[in-house]
């Protein structure tokens, strides 16, 4: 028995854009790497969608890398030593 590939009709550009904007707003309210990854994928689809205007495709492509960084999670912050005035002195 051979499997037939699943064909998915292409999403209408305005639906894809609306969903992307909704997800971006949701991320603003509740930032999380998983949600950023979903936004990134939506932007990736917008950038490759043949029925999306070229200007919007370019914008989506440019934003996609920014959202990829957010999807990767927070960067480790550099831990700075406490100022000398706040350090405990050693007692011998």
C-alpha positions in Angstrom: 0.0 0.0 0.0 1.5 3.3 -1.0 0.9 6.5 1.0 -0.4 9.6 -0.8 1.3 12.8 0.3 -1.0 15.2 2.1 -1.7 18.3 0.2 -2.5 21.4 2.2 -4.1 24.3 0.4 -2.0 27.5 0.8 -3.3 29.8 3.5 -4.7 33.2 2.3 -2.1 35.9 2.9 -4.4 38.1 5.0 -5.2 35.2 7.3 -1.5 34.4 7.8 -0.7 38.0 8.4 -3.5 38.4 10.9 -2.5 35.3 12.8 1.1 36.6 12.9 0.1 39.9 14.3 -2.1 38.2 16.9 0.8 36.0 18.0 3.2 39.0 18.2 0.7 40.7 20.5 0.4 37.6 22.6 4.2 37.4 22.9 4.2 41.0 24.1 1.8 40.1 26.9 3.5 36.8 27.8 7.0 36.4 26.3 8.1 32.8 25.9 10.5 31.1 23.5 7.9 28.6 22.2 5.6 31.5 21.2 8.5 33.3 19.5 9.2 30.1 17.5 5.6 30.1 16.3 5.9 33.7 15.2 9.2 32.9 13.5 7.5 30.1 11.5 4.6 32.4 10.5 7.1 35.0 9.3 9.0 32.4 7.4 5.7 31.3 5.6 4.9 35.0 4.9 8.3 35.5 3.4 7.9 32.5 1.1 4.2 32.9 0.2 3.8 33.6 -3.5 0.7 35.7 -3.1 2.2 38.1 -0.6 3.4 41.4 -1.9 7.2 41.6 -2.4 7.7 44.4 0.1 5.8 42.5 2.8 7.8 39.3 2.0 11.1 41.3 2.5 9.9 42.7 5.8 8.8 39.3 7.0 12.2 37.8 6.0 14.0 40.5 7.9 12.0 40.0 11.0 12.3 36.3 10.9 15.9 36.3 12.1 15.0 38.6 15.0 12.2 36.2 16.1 14.6 33.2 15.7 16.8 34.8 18.4 13.8 35.3 20.7 12.9 31.7 20.1 16.3 30.5 21.1 15.6 31.8 24.6 17.3 34.3 26.8 21.0 34.8 26.5 23.0 34.1 29.6 23.8 37.3 31.4 27.3 38.1 32.5 27.6 37.9 36.3 29.5 40.9 37.5 31.3 40.8 40.9 29.8 42.9 43.7 31.6 46.2 44.3 34.4 46.0 46.9 32.4 48.2 49.3 29.7 45.4 49.4 32.0 42.4 49.7 32.4 40.8 53.1 35.8 41.0 54.7 37.4 37.8 55.8 37.7 37.2 59.5 40.9 35.3 60.5 
